[in-house]
Structure formats: C-alpha cells, structure tokens
C-alpha cells in the first residue's frame, strides 16, 4: 500500500520539495499552510486520480484543503463558463461544514455525481446523483441561474432545488423507466465555481461546503496510471489485486 504522500510525490514530480505545515487543521490555518509546488491544481488532480485506483491512506482533509486554497490564490476569481462545465462530473473530495444539511452529511461517503445538463423539461440544471446501491439512487435536480456579467462574484450561481426523487432502476435491459419516489427536499442558495478546467472543478456552497469533482473518464486505471509513467498492470502491487 502506498502512503498518500508517496502518491502525491509520484503525481506531482515537482521540481522543488513539498512542505506542509503540521498546524494546518482549521480552514484559516489550511489556507496559510506552506506549500512549495510548481502547480497545485495539477497536484490535486493527480492525487485524486491516484486515490481512485490505488490503495493506501488518504491525505488529511486539512492538506487537501490547503491545496484548494493555493489553487484559489493562484487563479483568482473564476468566471462561470457554461461550455466548459457542461457534462458529467464525479465527486472526489468534499468538506462539510457544521451548517451542512443532515442529508448531505449522511450521504457523503457514497459515490456521487453532479452533472450539468438539461432536465426532461429542457431546464438547465446540475443533477446531483448519489448511488445508494447498484440499482437505488437519490437524484436531485438543482436549477441554476448564471451570474450577471458585471457582478463581484463571477462564478456564483443562484440555485433552487427543482425536484428530488429516490430512484429504483430495474428492467433497463427491457427499456423500463426508473421507478421514482418523490422526496421532500427543498431549498435555495448558491454554488460558487472557484476553479474550473477541462478535467477538474472546485466549488463552494452557501453553507460552507467545499467540493472537488473530476471528469469520470479521468478516474480509470488507464487514465490515472500512465500519468505517473507506470506500465500496464504493474501498479497492482501497490494494493489493488
């Protein structure tokens, strides 16, 4: 099993050493932790890629949040780019605040997706999907409003939960539609895009949550392992047999 920092060291191939303050525990401290990295966004994306395919102890949340803060400092305000954000995204890391909804905290350990798309009525939404089991999932469509061109928060989307259902997916081979049970989830707020590239997005919610998503195609062994120069199958010695 590879320790998390070994994964990060392999992933970054940084020209300079990585230094992390051991006092980085609170959000404010996390933002002031000392990193020496040539590209913190590259480091975070590579770490999350490797964590998806390699066994090992994950990095502390405070360390990941420090990387997030460094990325924000390096890029500054991120204007919302609907073309770039459109499509499927898989949640790879999140931090829930004390103010987070109880349902969000309860569902946090499960596989999750948040896809920008058109719903069945043609409304632009980001569809949050939580896979409870292989066939059972929670789906919540959140309608969003793009920010005004001259506002001070160019990446902040207004958001309203449009609908939420508990879906049972059976009989797909025969063309059956999912069986849906409406859920009483309501609410409105905002979601701010603080970093966006073709492969990774970082957002902050109005209740203080932080969310890092990657494109699902980046989270396969074929996509992740060549990034660090490994050969086919050799990485299985690291814990995935």
C-alpha positions, 0 to 999 in steps of 0.5 A: 500500500502506498502512503498518500504522500508517496502518491502525491510525490509520484503525481506531482514530480515537482521540481522543488520539495513539498512542505506542509505545515503540521498546524494546518487543521482549521480552514484559516490555518489550511489556507496559510499552510506552506506549500512549495509546488510548481502547480497545485491544481495539477497536484490535486488532480493527480492525487485524486486520480491516484486515490481512485485506483490505488490503495493506501491512506488518504491525505488529511482533509486539512492538506487537501484543503490547503491545496484548494486554497493555493489553487484559489490564490493562484487563479483568482476569481473564476468566471462561470463558463457554461461550455466548459462545465457542461457534462458529467462530473464525479465527486472526489473530495468534499468538506462539510461544514457544521451548517451542512444539511443532515442529508448531505452529511449522511450521504457523503461517503457514497459515490456521487455525481453532479452533472450539468445538463438539461432536465426532461423539461429542457431546464438547465440544471446540475443533477446531483446523483448519489448511488445508494446501491447498484440499482437505488439512487437519490437524484436531485435536480438543482436549477441554476441561474448564471451570474450577471456579467458585471457582478463581484462574484463571477462564478456564483450561481443562484440555485433552487432545488427543482425536484428530488426523487429516490430512484429504483432502476430495474428492467433497463435491459427491457427499456423500463423507466426508473421507478421514482419516489418523490422526496421532500427536499427543498431549498435555495442558495448558491454554488460558487465555481472557484476553479474550473478546467477541462478535467477538474472543478472546485466549488463552494456552497452557501453553507460552507461546503467545499467540493472537488469533482473530476471528469469520470473518464479521468478516474480509470486505471488507464487514465490515472496510471500512465500519468505517473509513467507506470506500465500496464498492470504493474501498479497492482502491487501497490494494493489493488489485486 
